[in-house]
């Protein structure tokens, strides 16, 4: 019996040694992670992921490679996020409106005028260090994903390929391109517009052919995607704020070693900080590009902006019932 016990102990110890060797081998073996996103080349989200790639590869000494498939090469936000959920793609970046179909919690960010540019730094701090970021990471975990980056997307503005946008009433009867987000559709409806959910990759053609009259998006993305070639009018409505969230398949994340996870987290944090600053410069550049192309931009008066807020308030009241209260509260706290 004593001999059997000693033999069993030896086998167990040897097995533990092999397991340790396997873990080290797995840590040393190069891996490649694939990201799919819909954003145009040169866009603020795109350059942020390029920065992330560079940092990950540098910090890992090339043992973690990042492959980026941007500009909707492998599908829209929804398609790539579904692929990330299924594990057929490692990471997907989706705008928060397009994440509404995966969890209603993401609608909290997209409600009209729940955030204000003057409180942006408070919002970032809550996402990066506070309970808001933790709550949204839990939302991702609940749908089989892990949050990697809260990338800056920006504030959307209404634009038109046809009619001037001088006053709030000019938005009425416009056939406006929206995402599938129920919030975005409801905002358009409350403003008397005709919402038309169109995939991002098809929007340029829809504007060209007159299938839609206009869209709401950041000037930066519209300029990078060359929509400024067909747009004629715009207003700085800033009617909602969005992020592009980089999400990884949860099982894939859990399969990484602690060292690999640490490298990705550090790279994501550095890339996010850099990307947010770069976003400001790119948005300013886009505004100038709009002017250079002769696009007429209406700067709303404080009274006009209050009118927009009042008209879209029913949307906030309607969806407040569907969104987790604690997330709404955490967002509200960043605006004080």
N, C-alpha and C positions, 0 to 999 in steps of 0.2 A: 504493500500500500504506500509505504514511504517513497519507494522508487517511482511509483505512478504519479504521486503528488509532485515530486521534483521534476519529472518529465513534463507534466502538465504546466507547471510554473515556467519551465524553460520555453515551451511552445508559446505560452501567452506572452512572455517577454519578447520572444523573437517576433511574434505577430505585431506587437506594439512598435517594435523597431522598424518593421516593414511599413507599418502605417505611417510612421513619422517620415520615412524615406519617401513614401508615395506623396505625402503632403508637400515635402520640400520639392520633389520633382514637379508636382503640379504648379507650385509657386514659380519655379524657374522656367517652366515651359511657356513660350510666347503664346499669347492669345490675341485674337482679333475680334473687336466689337463693332457691329454695324449700326449706324444711325440713319434713319429715314426722316426727312422733313420736307415741307412743301415750299420753303422760302426761296426767293430769287437770289442769284449771285450778288454779292456785295451788300445784301440787306443786313440790318443790325443783328438779327437772329443768326443768320448764316455765318457772319464773321465771328460771332461769339462761339459757335461750335468749332470753327476752324482754330480758334485760340485754345479751346478745350482740348482738341486733338493734339496740338503741339505740346501743350503742357503735360498731358498724360504720357505721351511718348517720351518726352524728355525726362520726366520724373521716374519713369519705369525703366530707363535705359533701353527703350525700344522693345521691352518685353510685353507691353500692352500696346497693340496697334488699334487705331480707330479708322474705320472706313465711313465716309460721309456720302450719302445719296440725297442730295438736295433738289430743290426746284421741282418737287413732285415726281421725280424720276421713277419712284416705285410706288407712287400713289399719294392720295390726299392724307390729311391729318388722321381722318377716321380709319382709312385703310391701314396706314402704318401702325396706328395705335392698336388696332385689332390684331395685327401681326405680332406686335410686341407682347400682347396679352397671351397669344397662342404659343409664343416662344419661337416663331419662325423668323423673327427679327429681334435683335438684341435691344435696341433702343428706338424710340419714336419721339418726335417733338410735335406737340399739338397746341394750337391756340386754345385758350380757356373756353371760348364759345363752343368750339368743336368737341370739347371734353364733356359738355353738358349731357350728351347722350350716354356717357359712361357712368357719370355720377352727377346728380342734381346739385351736389355741394359746390361744384365748380361755378355754378351760376351766380354764386355770391359775389364773385369778383367782377362779373360782367354787368351787374345791375347798373342802370344809368345813374351817373353822378354819385356813386357811393365812395369814390375816391376823387381827390383833387391834386393837380400837379404840385401845389404848394406843400402838400404833406407827403411827397414821394419818399423822402429819406426815412420818415417814420414807418412807412409801409415796408420798405426794404429791410429795415431793422427787425420788424416783426416776422418777416419771412425768413430771414437768415439766422436770427438768434432767438426769436420768441415763440410763443404758443401758436401763432397763426401758421408758421412753417411746419410745426409738428402736427397740427391738425390736418393740414393739406397732405402731408406725407402719409398720415393714417388713411386718408381717403384713397390715396393711390394704392396702398397696401391692400385695402379692402377689395380692389378690383384686379389684384394680381400683378401690381406694378410697384416700382420703387422710384421715388422722385430723386433725380440727379441734379437738375438745375432749374431755378425759377428765372428763365431768361426774360429780359425786358422786351416787350412788344411795343407798347405805347398807347397813346390816346387816339381813338378813331375820329375822323372828321367826315362829314358828308360831302360827296362830290357828284358832279353831273356831267354827262357827255352832251347834254342838250340845253336844258333850261337854266337860266341864271338863278343863283341862290343868294338873293339879297336880303330876304326876310324869312322868318320861320314859316309863313304861309306858303312860300315857294316850294316847300317840301311836299306839299299835298299833291296826291295823285301821281307822284313819281313812282315808276316801277323800279324798286331798289333791290340790288343783289344783297342777299344776306347769307350767313352760314345756316346750318340746321339748328342753331341755338334757339330755343323757345323764347329766350329773353330778347334776342336781337329781332326776331320776328314780331314780338309784341311791341317793342319800341317803335318799329316802323309803322305798325298798325295804329298805335296811339297818335302818331304824328300825321295820320291821314295818307300814308304812303301805301303802296302795294308791294308787300315783301315777296321776293322770288328767290328761294334758296337755290344757289348755284355753286357747284364745286369750284374751288379757287382756280384750278387749272383751266377752267372753261370760261372764266369771267371776262378776260380780254376779248375773246370772240363774241361773247354775249353783248358787250358794250359796242363793239364794232358793228354788229348786225342789228343793233337796236332791240335785242331781246330784253335788255334791261336799260333803264335810262341813266342809272348811276349806282354808286356804292358808298359804303362807309368804311374807311380804313385809314391807317397812318399814311401820311404823305411819303414817308420814307419807303414803305413797301410799294406803294403805287408807282413811285418814280423808278425804283429798282426793277419792278416787273414791267416797266414801260407802258403802264396804263395811262401815264401822262401824255402819251401820243394821241389818245382818243378823248381824254377828259378836257372840258372847257371851263368849268366853274367849280368852286369849292367854298365851304365855310368852315371856320374853326369851331365846330360844334363841341368837340371833345366830349362827346356824349357817353362814351364808356372807355374804361381802361382794360387792357388785356395783357396777359403774359403768354409766352410760349414755354410750356413746361416740358423739359426733357425727362422722359420716363424709361426705365429699364424693366425688362421682364423680371419679376420678383425671384423666381427660382434661379435665374441666371445670376442675379445679384448675390443671392445666398450661397451660390456655388463658388464665388470668388474667395480667395484667402483674405484674412484681415489686412494684410499688407497691400493687396491689390485694391481693396475697398478704400483704404486710407489714401492711396495715390489718386484714385478717382474723385474722392471727396475734396481733397486739397486742390486738385486741378479745377474742379467744378466751381469751388468758391472763388479762386483767383480769376477764372474766366468770366464768371458772373460780374464781379466787381469791375473788371475791365470793360465788359460788354455794355454795362449800363452807362458808363461814361462815354463810350463810343457812340451809343444810341443818340445822345444829345447832339453830338456833332453831325451825325448822319441825318437827323431830322432837320436841323438848320440848313444843311446842304440841300435837302429835298425841297424845302420851302423856296429856296433861291432858284432851284431848277424849275419849279412850278411857275415862278414869276418869269423866268427866262423863256419858257415855252408859251407865255401869254395866257396862262390860266388865271382867271379872275378869282381872287380869294377875298371873301367877305370876312372881316374881323367883327365878331358879334359884340354888341354893346352889353354892359352888365344887365340891362333890362331884357334884352333878347335872350341872354343865357338863362336868366331866371324864368323866362317864358318856357324855354325848353325843359327846364327842370320841373316846372309845374305840370306841363303836358305829359311828361313821362313818369311822374310820381305813381300813377296807378299801376305801372309795371312793377315797381319796387314793392308795392303793397300786395299785389297778386302773388308774386313768386316768393315773398317772405315766408309764406306758409309751407313751401316745398323745400326750403333750404335749411340745413341744420342751424339752429339758433345760435349755438356757441361760435360758429364760424362767422356769422353776420356780426355778432358782438365784437369779435376780435378785430374785424375789419373796421368797424365803427370807432374802436379805440385808437386806431392809427390816424384818425381824422380830427382828433381833439387838439 
